């Protein structure tokens, strides 16, 4: 710890995050499952809306739901990728500073 009582960068980077797989959490599985479910639901409703009479017209509410499902799935996958990239950068920097 430094003089202000805060942890230094090395201890923050090397501390495992509790919500990651293998660290006792498991919310990653739920995030991926919910994102995949939203993608399937949005796709299914879009197809169903397309084949319902009048054929070829999709309702605005179905399009809105599909858009929200895509945004949710993109954010669920994007947050995970962003966090992993930042951790890898911090670990790489830590390793290069130790050399």
C-alpha positions as CSV (number, residue, x, y, z in Angstrom):
1,X,0.0,0.0,0.0
2,X,1.1,3.5,-0.6
3,X,1.1,6.4,2.0
4,X,-2.6,7.2,1.3
5,X,-3.7,3.7,2.2
6,X,-4.6,2.7,-1.3
7,X,-3.6,-0.5,-3.0
8,X,-1.0,-0.1,-5.7
9,X,-1.6,-1.2,-9.3
10,X,0.1,-4.6,-9.0
11,X,-2.2,-5.8,-6.2
12,X,-5.3,-4.5,-8.1
13,X,-4.3,-6.3,-11.3
14,X,-3.3,-9.6,-9.7
15,X,-6.5,-9.8,-7.6
16,X,-8.9,-12.2,-9.2
17,X,-12.4,-10.8,-9.9
18,X,-15.1,-12.7,-8.1
19,X,-17.5,-12.8,-11.0
20,X,-15.2,-14.5,-13.5
21,X,-15.4,-18.2,-14.3
22,X,-13.2,-20.2,-12.1
23,X,-13.3,-17.7,-9.2
24,X,-16.6,-18.8,-7.6
25,X,-18.9,-16.4,-9.4
26,X,-20.6,-17.6,-12.5
27,X,-22.4,-14.5,-13.7
28,X,-20.5,-14.8,-17.0
29,X,-22.6,-17.9,-17.9
30,X,-25.8,-16.0,-17.2
31,X,-24.7,-13.0,-19.2
32,X,-23.9,-15.2,-22.2
33,X,-27.0,-17.2,-21.8
34,X,-29.3,-14.1,-21.6
35,X,-27.5,-12.5,-24.6
36,X,-28.0,-15.6,-26.7
37,X,-31.6,-15.9,-25.6
38,X,-32.2,-12.3,-26.6
39,X,-30.6,-12.9,-30.0
40,X,-32.8,-16.0,-30.6
41,X,-35.9,-14.2,-29.4
42,X,-35.3,-11.2,-31.6
43,X,-34.5,-13.3,-34.6
44,X,-37.6,-15.5,-34.0
45,X,-39.9,-12.6,-33.6
46,X,-38.5,-11.0,-36.7
47,X,-39.1,-14.1,-38.8
48,X,-42.6,-14.6,-37.3
49,X,-43.5,-11.0,-38.0
50,X,-42.3,-11.3,-41.5
51,X,-44.4,-14.3,-42.4
52,X,-47.6,-13.0,-40.6
53,X,-50.2,-11.3,-42.8
54,X,-49.6,-8.9,-44.4
55,X,-46.7,-10.9,-45.6
56,X,-43.5,-9.0,-45.9
57,X,-44.3,-6.2,-43.4
58,X,-42.8,-6.3,-39.9
59,X,-44.5,-4.4,-37.1
60,X,-42.8,-1.5,-35.5
61,X,-42.9,-3.2,-32.1
62,X,-41.2,-6.3,-33.4
63,X,-38.5,-4.1,-35.0
64,X,-38.0,-2.2,-31.7
65,X,-37.7,-5.5,-29.7
66,X,-35.2,-6.9,-32.2
67,X,-33.1,-3.7,-32.0
68,X,-33.2,-3.7,-28.2
69,X,-32.2,-7.4,-28.2
70,X,-29.2,-6.6,-30.5
71,X,-28.1,-3.7,-28.3
72,X,-28.4,-5.9,-25.2
73,X,-26.4,-8.8,-26.7
74,X,-23.8,-6.4,-28.1
75,X,-23.3,-4.8,-24.7
76,X,-23.2,-8.1,-22.9
77,X,-20.5,-9.4,-25.1
78,X,-18.7,-6.1,-25.6
79,X,-18.3,-5.5,-21.8
80,X,-16.7,-8.9,-21.4
81,X,-14.3,-8.3,-24.3
82,X,-13.4,-4.8,-23.0
83,X,-12.7,-6.0,-19.5
84,X,-10.6,-8.9,-20.8
85,X,-8.6,-6.5,-23.0
86,X,-7.9,-4.1,-20.2
87,X,-6.7,-6.8,-17.9
88,X,-4.4,-8.2,-20.6
89,X,-3.0,-4.8,-21.2
90,X,-2.4,-4.2,-17.5
91,X,-0.8,-7.6,-17.1
92,X,1.4,-7.0,-20.1
93,X,2.5,-3.7,-18.8
94,X,3.2,-5.2,-15.4
95,X,5.4,-7.9,-17.0
96,X,7.3,-5.4,-19.1
97,X,7.9,-3.2,-16.1
98,X,9.3,-6.1,-14.1
99,X,11.9,-6.9,-16.9
